[in-house]
Structures are given as C-alpha cells and as structure tokens.
Amino acid sequence: MSDRRTLRVGLTQWHATSDPARNTVHARTAVARAAADGADLVLLPENGLMLGTGGEMRERAFTADSAEIMELREAARETGTVVVLGGMKHRRSDRVSNSALVIDRDGAVLGSYDKIHLFDATVDGRSFEASGVERAGSEPLLLEVNGVTVGITICYDVRFPELYRSLARAGAEVLLVPAAFTRTTGGAHWEVLLRSRAIENGAFVVASATVHGEPPGGDAFETYGHAMAVAPWGEIIADLGEAAFAHRVVDLDLGEVAKARAALPVLKQVRADAYARTPARLSAGAARRTEPNQEPAR
C-alpha cells in the first residue's frame, strides 16, 4: 500500500537584528501567513528573535516566560499551528543553551532541543566561540506531527552526519535545520550539506534561515539566508534566496521518503558493528627502483 501521508511545513526567513521586538513582529507575521497558507508546522530560524554578538545574545537570553515567547505561544494558539522556534539563547537558572522550542497548536510548550554541536570556528579571521556563550546539549529529539516523525537539529549540527543518521534510524522522515549560517560558509557549503543530509537518509530536509545582519559596524554578523527545502532524492523544492522577509509552505509527500528508502535502503544496511572497530593499518615499504627501459630484477 502506498504511503499517502503528507505534511505541510512553513519555511521562513527574515533579516534578523539585535531588536527582539522587531524580530518578534517578523516571527508572528511569518506564523500567521504560513498558517493561512495551510501549514501544519511552521519552522522559525535560529537566532531569529535576537541576532547580535555572542555576549549580547547571552546577556539577553530568553526564558520560558519571556514576553517574546509568550507572543509566539499566542500565535500558535490563534492559528492552530505547531511552531518550532528554531534556535534561541535559552536561560534556565544559570545555564544558557541554544534551544529549539516546540510549541503545540494550543500554545503549550511541548519541550525543546538543545543544540548538541556548538559553533567554535574561525571564519574570515573572525572567531566564533559559541561554547563561551552556551552549553552543549546531549539528547537528540523527535517530534510527531500528523503521524509524521520529525527530527529537530540546529545550524552547525548539519556538519555532523552521525546525528542525522541516528535520527533517521529512529524514524525521522523530515529533518529540520533552522540556521543562521555565515555568508561565507553559506555560499560554500549550505546547499551541499542540506542535500547530502537528505540524500544519505532518504528524508526531507527543511531549513529556515536568517539573512543579512546589521549595517557595517553593527553588532550582528552577516548571515546567508537561502532558507531551503530538499526532497529525499536531493532535489531542491524551495529556496528563498536573499529575501529580507519571506515564507513558503512546502507540501511534503511522505510517499517520496518510502520510495527513496526502497530504492537505496541504506538505513537497513548500516554496519555500526564494523564502524566501531579500530581501522586496520598497512604500511607500504620503499618501492623498488628501476632505470628507464630496464627490466625489473627477478
């Protein structure tokens, strides 16, 4: 029997700044418009509510009862849509994490995913030390929406295929990758990483994103945009480019997941036992030398 399940996901993108009030207007507008277009789930970008320096984002980290979060809970309740706030600096007591908050259709917070892989890297001479701002999570998260299993990740996680394979093997058919990729890494790697995660797991990948940043001299780094959705065979089905504010609802036919996984059953062919073994090593010796046109010694 063919799989006739579908899921409609709202892909979103906006020019995020260090002004949470302004960003929250964008977030609420994106939820309302995607819901009006029939979205079952709306994915908001990483750092979409506040994009500044690491220190600024830590200082202004959100709590579960922050006004901005309460507004998004209200938006979910008003529209009857599941909302995934794709990444925010989330303060719990003295701990700050980068969390994707899951808000149900009735406005209740179902839970959150804390980003496992932190962006400690140097790009264009600028050091990004996320571990100095937030603590890493350690637990992957799955979400069930309309009978569809959704895996939740955040931005830099996309460079770690082991996480996505574990989510897919646990049942994920759709993989969310909300992000605030830098312009440099985005231009070089964003599309190929998203398509790779889709192809190798036979899953849909949906990646909302922030775009641009503050004017030169401002406090936010430039982000790439190009919020994107990719089908299980690797085709790009949506790309929001560099629009300062945009949304698009993508219809995900779960039959495409079943089809891709039947054609290339890689999830069934994983050899975790072999990968756990220490690789054998061979050492090649010095090659025997011969003069040109000379027969090798016998």
ZARO-406334 format. One record per residue (C-alpha): z, y, x; residue number from 0. Coordinates in Angstrom, 1 decimal. Layout:
N
<<Z; Y; X>; NUM>
...
This chain:
298
<<0.0; 0.0; 0.0>; 0>
<<-0.9; 3.4; 1.3>; 1>
<<1.8; 6.0; 2.1>; 2>
<<1.4; 8.8; -0.4>; 3>
<<4.4; 10.9; 0.6>; 4>
<<3.8; 14.5; 1.5>; 5>
<<6.0; 17.3; 2.9>; 6>
<<5.1; 21.0; 2.7>; 7>
<<6.6; 22.9; 5.7>; 8>
<<6.7; 26.6; 6.1>; 9>
<<5.6; 27.6; 9.7>; 10>
<<6.9; 31.1; 10.6>; 11>
<<6.6; 33.7; 13.3>; 12>
<<7.7; 37.3; 13.9>; 13>
<<8.3; 39.9; 16.5>; 14>
<<12.0; 39.4; 17.2>; 15>
<<14.1; 42.2; 18.7>; 16>
<<17.8; 42.8; 19.5>; 17>
<<18.4; 44.2; 16.0>; 18>
<<19.8; 41.4; 13.8>; 19>
<<19.5; 43.4; 10.6>; 20>
<<15.8; 44.0; 11.2>; 21>
<<15.2; 40.3; 12.2>; 22>
<<17.1; 39.1; 9.1>; 23>
<<14.7; 41.0; 6.8>; 24>
<<11.8; 39.2; 8.5>; 25>
<<13.6; 35.8; 8.1>; 26>
<<14.3; 36.4; 4.4>; 27>
<<10.8; 37.6; 3.8>; 28>
<<9.4; 34.5; 5.6>; 29>
<<11.5; 32.2; 3.5>; 30>
<<10.6; 33.9; 0.2>; 31>
<<6.8; 33.9; 1.0>; 32>
<<6.7; 30.3; 2.2>; 33>
<<8.7; 29.1; -0.8>; 34>
<<6.3; 31.0; -3.1>; 35>
<<3.5; 29.0; -1.4>; 36>
<<5.3; 25.8; -2.2>; 37>
<<7.2; 24.9; 0.9>; 38>
<<9.8; 22.1; 0.7>; 39>
<<11.2; 23.2; 4.1>; 40>
<<11.0; 26.5; 6.0>; 41>
<<11.4; 26.5; 9.7>; 42>
<<12.5; 29.7; 11.4>; 43>
<<12.0; 30.4; 15.1>; 44>
<<14.5; 30.1; 17.9>; 45>
<<16.3; 33.4; 18.6>; 46>
<<14.6; 34.8; 15.5>; 47>
<<17.8; 36.6; 14.4>; 48>
<<18.6; 38.1; 17.8>; 49>
<<16.4; 38.3; 21.0>; 50>
<<18.0; 40.1; 23.9>; 51>
<<19.4; 39.3; 27.3>; 52>
<<21.5; 36.2; 27.7>; 53>
<<24.6; 38.3; 27.9>; 54>
<<23.8; 40.3; 24.8>; 55>
<<23.0; 37.2; 22.8>; 56>
<<26.2; 35.6; 23.9>; 57>
<<28.2; 38.7; 23.0>; 58>
<<26.6; 39.0; 19.6>; 59>
<<26.6; 35.2; 18.8>; 60>
<<26.7; 34.3; 15.1>; 61>
<<29.4; 32.4; 13.3>; 62>
<<29.1; 30.3; 10.2>; 63>
<<30.2; 33.2; 8.1>; 64>
<<28.2; 36.0; 9.8>; 65>
<<26.5; 38.3; 7.3>; 66>
<<23.1; 37.3; 8.5>; 67>
<<23.8; 33.6; 8.0>; 68>
<<25.2; 34.3; 4.5>; 69>
<<21.9; 36.1; 3.7>; 70>
<<19.9; 33.1; 4.7>; 71>
<<22.1; 30.8; 2.7>; 72>
<<21.4; 33.1; -0.3>; 73>
<<17.7; 33.0; 0.4>; 74>
<<17.7; 29.2; 0.5>; 75>
<<19.6; 29.1; -2.8>; 76>
<<17.4; 31.7; -4.5>; 77>
<<14.2; 29.8; -3.5>; 78>
<<15.5; 26.3; -3.8>; 79>
<<14.1; 25.6; -0.4>; 80>
<<15.6; 23.8; 2.7>; 81>
<<15.8; 26.3; 5.5>; 82>
<<16.2; 25.3; 9.2>; 83>
<<17.3; 28.3; 11.3>; 84>
<<15.6; 27.1; 14.4>; 85>
<<18.0; 28.3; 17.0>; 86>
<<20.7; 30.9; 17.3>; 87>
<<23.6; 31.6; 19.6>; 88>
<<26.4; 30.0; 17.6>; 89>
<<30.0; 30.7; 18.3>; 90>
<<32.7; 28.1; 17.5>; 91>
<<36.1; 29.2; 18.8>; 92>
<<35.5; 30.0; 22.5>; 93>
<<32.3; 27.9; 22.7>; 94>
<<28.8; 29.2; 22.3>; 95>
<<25.9; 26.8; 21.7>; 96>
<<22.2; 27.3; 20.8>; 97>
<<22.2; 25.7; 17.4>; 98>
<<19.6; 24.9; 14.8>; 99>
<<21.4; 25.4; 11.4>; 100>
<<20.3; 23.3; 8.5>; 101>
<<20.7; 25.0; 5.1>; 102>
<<20.2; 22.9; 1.9>; 103>
<<18.5; 24.1; -1.3>; 104>
<<21.8; 25.1; -2.8>; 105>
<<22.7; 27.3; 0.1>; 106>
<<25.2; 24.8; 1.6>; 107>
<<25.2; 24.3; 5.4>; 108>
<<24.4; 20.6; 5.9>; 109>
<<25.1; 20.7; 9.7>; 110>
<<23.5; 21.8; 12.9>; 111>
<<21.8; 20.5; 16.0>; 112>
<<23.0; 21.9; 19.4>; 113>
<<20.2; 22.2; 21.9>; 114>
<<20.5; 19.4; 24.5>; 115>
<<18.3; 20.8; 27.3>; 116>
<<19.2; 24.3; 28.4>; 117>
<<16.6; 26.7; 29.9>; 118>
<<17.7; 27.0; 33.5>; 119>
<<14.5; 28.0; 35.2>; 120>
<<12.7; 30.8; 37.1>; 121>
<<9.5; 32.2; 35.7>; 122>
<<7.6; 35.1; 37.3>; 123>
<<10.5; 35.8; 39.5>; 124>
<<12.9; 36.1; 36.6>; 125>
<<15.9; 33.7; 36.4>; 126>
<<16.8; 32.3; 33.0>; 127>
<<20.3; 30.8; 33.3>; 128>
<<21.0; 29.5; 29.7>; 129>
<<23.9; 27.4; 31.0>; 130>
<<25.7; 30.6; 31.8>; 131>
<<25.4; 31.7; 28.2>; 132>
<<25.7; 28.5; 26.1>; 133>
<<26.9; 24.9; 26.4>; 134>
<<24.5; 22.0; 26.0>; 135>
<<24.7; 19.6; 23.0>; 136>
<<24.6; 15.9; 23.3>; 137>
<<23.7; 14.5; 19.9>; 138>
<<20.1; 14.2; 18.5>; 139>
<<19.8; 15.0; 14.8>; 140>
<<17.6; 13.6; 12.0>; 141>
<<17.2; 15.3; 8.6>; 142>
<<15.9; 13.6; 5.4>; 143>
<<13.8; 15.9; 3.1>; 144>
<<12.0; 14.4; 0.1>; 145>
<<12.1; 10.9; 1.6>; 146>
<<10.7; 12.1; 4.9>; 147>
<<12.6; 11.8; 8.2>; 148>
<<12.5; 14.9; 10.3>; 149>
<<13.7; 15.2; 13.9>; 150>
<<15.1; 18.6; 15.0>; 151>
<<14.8; 19.9; 18.5>; 152>
<<14.7; 23.4; 20.1>; 153>
<<12.2; 25.0; 22.5>; 154>
<<12.9; 23.8; 26.1>; 155>
<<13.7; 20.3; 24.7>; 156>
<<9.9; 19.9; 24.3>; 157>
<<9.6; 19.2; 28.1>; 158>
<<11.8; 16.1; 27.7>; 159>
<<9.7; 13.4; 26.0>; 160>
<<12.6; 10.9; 26.1>; 161>
<<14.3; 12.9; 23.3>; 162>
<<11.2; 12.8; 21.1>; 163>
<<10.6; 9.1; 21.7>; 164>
<<14.2; 8.4; 20.7>; 165>
<<13.9; 10.5; 17.5>; 166>
<<10.6; 8.7; 16.6>; 167>
<<12.0; 5.3; 17.2>; 168>
<<14.9; 6.2; 15.0>; 169>
<<12.5; 7.0; 12.2>; 170>
<<11.3; 10.6; 12.7>; 171>
<<7.9; 11.2; 11.2>; 172>
<<8.0; 15.0; 11.6>; 173>
<<9.3; 16.7; 14.7>; 174>
<<10.4; 20.4; 14.6>; 175>
<<10.2; 22.5; 17.8>; 176>
<<11.3; 26.1; 16.9>; 177>
<<10.9; 28.2; 20.1>; 178>
<<10.9; 31.4; 22.0>; 179>
<<8.6; 30.4; 24.8>; 180>
<<8.0; 33.0; 27.5>; 181>
<<4.4; 34.3; 27.6>; 182>
<<3.7; 32.8; 31.0>; 183>
<<4.9; 29.3; 30.2>; 184>
<<3.5; 29.5; 26.7>; 185>
<<0.0; 30.3; 27.9>; 186>
<<0.1; 27.5; 30.4>; 187>
<<1.9; 24.7; 28.6>; 188>
<<2.8; 25.4; 24.9>; 189>
<<-0.2; 23.7; 23.3>; 190>
<<-0.5; 20.8; 25.6>; 191>
<<3.2; 20.0; 25.3>; 192>
<<3.2; 20.1; 21.5>; 193>
<<0.0; 18.0; 21.3>; 194>
<<1.5; 15.5; 23.7>; 195>
<<4.7; 15.1; 21.7>; 196>
<<2.6; 14.5; 18.6>; 197>
<<0.2; 12.0; 20.1>; 198>
<<2.7; 9.9; 22.0>; 199>
<<4.9; 9.5; 18.9>; 200>
<<2.2; 9.4; 16.2>; 201>
<<4.1; 12.2; 14.4>; 202>
<<3.6; 15.7; 13.0>; 203>
<<4.9; 18.5; 15.2>; 204>
<<5.8; 21.8; 13.6>; 205>
<<6.8; 24.7; 15.9>; 206>
<<7.7; 28.1; 14.6>; 207>
<<8.0; 30.8; 17.3>; 208>
<<8.9; 34.4; 18.1>; 209>
<<6.3; 36.7; 19.5>; 210>
<<6.2; 39.7; 21.9>; 211>
<<9.5; 41.4; 22.5>; 212>
<<10.9; 44.8; 23.1>; 213>
<<8.7; 47.5; 24.7>; 214>
<<8.7; 47.7; 28.6>; 215>
<<12.2; 48.5; 29.7>; 216>
<<13.7; 46.9; 26.6>; 217>
<<16.3; 44.1; 26.6>; 218>
<<14.2; 41.2; 25.3>; 219>
<<11.7; 39.1; 27.3>; 220>
<<8.2; 38.7; 26.2>; 221>
<<7.6; 35.6; 24.1>; 222>
<<4.3; 33.8; 23.4>; 223>
<<4.1; 33.3; 19.7>; 224>
<<1.3; 30.9; 18.6>; 225>
<<3.6; 29.1; 16.1>; 226>
<<1.7; 25.8; 15.7>; 227>
<<1.5; 22.6; 13.7>; 228>
<<-0.1; 19.5; 15.2>; 229>
<<-1.2; 16.3; 13.4>; 230>
<<-0.2; 12.8; 14.6>; 231>
<<-3.7; 12.2; 16.2>; 232>
<<-3.3; 15.5; 18.2>; 233>
<<-5.4; 17.9; 16.1>; 234>
<<-4.1; 21.5; 15.7>; 235>
<<-3.8; 22.1; 12.0>; 236>
<<-2.3; 25.7; 12.2>; 237>
<<-1.9; 28.3; 14.9>; 238>
<<-0.5; 31.8; 14.0>; 239>
<<-1.8; 33.4; 17.2>; 240>
<<0.0; 36.6; 18.2>; 241>
<<0.6; 38.0; 14.7>; 242>
<<3.7; 40.2; 14.6>; 243>
<<4.7; 38.6; 11.3>; 244>
<<3.1; 35.6; 9.7>; 245>
<<3.7; 32.4; 7.8>; 246>
<<1.7; 29.5; 6.7>; 247>
<<2.6; 26.4; 4.7>; 248>
<<1.2; 23.2; 6.1>; 249>
<<0.8; 20.1; 4.0>; 250>
<<1.8; 17.0; 5.9>; 251>
<<0.4; 13.8; 4.6>; 252>
<<2.7; 11.1; 5.9>; 253>
<<-0.1; 8.6; 5.5>; 254>
<<-1.5; 10.1; 8.7>; 255>
<<1.6; 9.1; 10.5>; 256>
<<1.3; 5.5; 9.3>; 257>
<<-2.4; 5.5; 10.3>; 258>
<<-1.8; 6.8; 13.8>; 259>
<<1.0; 4.4; 14.4>; 260>
<<-1.0; 1.4; 13.2>; 261>
<<-3.9; 2.3; 15.5>; 262>
<<-1.7; 2.9; 18.5>; 263>
<<1.6; 1.0; 17.9>; 264>
<<3.3; 2.5; 21.0>; 265>
<<6.7; 2.8; 19.3>; 266>
<<6.7; -1.0; 18.9>; 267>
<<5.5; -1.6; 22.5>; 268>
<<8.2; 0.4; 24.2>; 269>
<<9.7; -1.6; 27.1>; 270>
<<13.1; 0.0; 27.5>; 271>
<<14.3; -3.1; 29.5>; 272>
<<11.6; -2.5; 32.1>; 273>
<<12.1; 1.2; 32.4>; 274>
<<15.9; 0.7; 33.1>; 275>
<<15.1; -1.3; 36.2>; 276>
<<15.1; 0.3; 39.6>; 277>
<<11.5; 0.5; 40.7>; 278>
<<10.4; -1.9; 43.5>; 279>
<<9.2; -0.2; 46.7>; 280>
<<6.4; -1.1; 49.0>; 281>
<<5.8; 0.4; 52.4>; 282>
<<2.3; 0.4; 53.9>; 283>
<<2.1; -0.1; 57.6>; 284>
<<-0.2; 1.7; 60.1>; 285>
<<-3.9; 1.0; 59.3>; 286>
<<-5.9; -1.0; 61.9>; 287>
<<-8.2; 1.4; 63.6>; 288>
<<-11.9; 0.6; 64.5>; 289>
<<-14.6; 2.6; 66.2>; 290>
<<-17.6; 3.6; 64.1>; 291>
<<-20.1; 0.8; 63.5>; 292>
<<-17.7; -1.6; 65.3>; 293>
<<-16.8; -4.9; 63.6>; 294>
<<-13.1; -5.2; 62.9>; 295>
<<-11.2; -7.6; 65.2>; 296>
<<-10.9; -11.2; 63.8>; 297>
